[in-house]
Amino acid sequence: MSGTEDLIAFAGADHVLPDDVRAAAVRLLGDTLAIGAAGVGAPGEPAITSVARSFGAGADARLIGCGERLPAASAAFVNGYRIHCLEWDAVHEPAVVHAMSVVTAALGAAIDRRGGCDANHALVALAIGVDVASGLGLCVDSAMRFFRPAITGVMGAAVAVARLDGAPLRDALGLAYSSAAGTMQAHVEGSETLPFQIANAARAAVTASDLAKAGFAGPQHALEGPFGYFELFEDGALDRYTSGLGRNWCIAEVSTKPFPSGRASHAALGKLQELALDPQDVSAVELAAPPLIRRLVDRAYAPDMTPAWARLCMPYLTALMLVDGRIDPRRFTPDHIADPQLAELAGRVQMVADGNQDPNALFPQRLTITDGAGQASEYAVDATLGSPANPLSEDQRSAKLALARELAPADADLRIFTDPLAYFTEIP
């Protein structure tokens, strides 16, 4: 069989998730829904929601964090944006894919319009969608040109929704591929378009499944054809993923993001939080990192930068961590960004090349802190906080959940924070 056939067979097979994989799926689902509720009212979100209301009438599915309902594809669109807009969503680091974001938004909308779903069926579909999205990212050799979380996310999400809805999986995959869009230009510019690309992928995934179920055919060789994913979007080989299908579940390898900022900033931010330094005793901060880390968060501070740029600006994020001991989304406003104390601290931070030439490497990283007396201390960072190799403690998980609840609307469904699986699968 081809790699595509192996993937489709895996996506359509009966599965019982191992206990540790199921636990990871429930934990990550709760994390994703909580930050989706926290994203209500974030920059760009009101415009996204307003436009989504114009797509068409209907009340199929809930918007995370409020009681409003929209047609399933429109709800997936809004929820995808809410989940990704704070840069707080979980990520499969080796794949560089925020797979939970697209899959949760699309699958949740599909479950809602059905009136609910068996919890185990929902978790298996979620795990398969995350597996496909992450697995495609793991196949890749090339540096990102297209926005991989949206490109692979739409395909993983479409397969998850199609499995739930009984739609032809191969057609859904092909239609999702034909809908794939999103580039790194939005990331380079620090634009609100970045979470829009996640939103668009979630909407397209629902539509792909719907069309496939209605008998509309999609390309049959979307991954391996002459104009398929591995010819046009990325360089790589599908069998790197499909040869090991079912042995290791990618959802168990997904990292939780402790801070609402670009994931590439978290290794250094986690170490700075651990050190709990007095900002007045820090004269310089230097981060030596691989090309991908520098490409993603080595951004010049500017007092008029956008919130989206600030979340990816290592100097500003370092200043926030030194002053606050955490990263709070409410600090990404014009007044805070232009704060003279934070600006001065940001000026003490620089990123430098470490000699690594791997375009997809995240480690090693080296943080050097120079104190007021000119004494430099060096710290090696080998695993990002929140990754399977350096998981969040219970206190850290609780702190993230508490902050998300504080940011969410007061009338948000409390099950998002107390029983996320029930919220996801049992519609009141």
URHU-V933019 format. One record per helix or strand. SS is the DSSP state (A for helix, B for strand). FROM is the first residue (numbers start at 1). TO is the last residue. If there is no record, write none. Layout:
# URHU-V933019
SS/FROM/TO
SS/FROM/TO
This chain:
# URHU-V933019
A/3/12
A/19/38
A/45/53
B/61/62
B/69/70
A/72/84
B/91/92
B/97/97
A/99/114
A/119/138
B/140/140
B/146/146
A/148/165
A/169/179
B/183/183
A/185/189
A/193/213
A/229/232
B/236/236
A/239/242
A/250/253
B/255/255
A/263/275
A/279/281
B/282/289
A/291/297
A/307/310
A/314/324
A/329/331
A/334/337
A/340/346
B/349/353
B/365/371
B/376/381
B/387/387
B/390/390
A/394/407
A/415/418
A/420/425
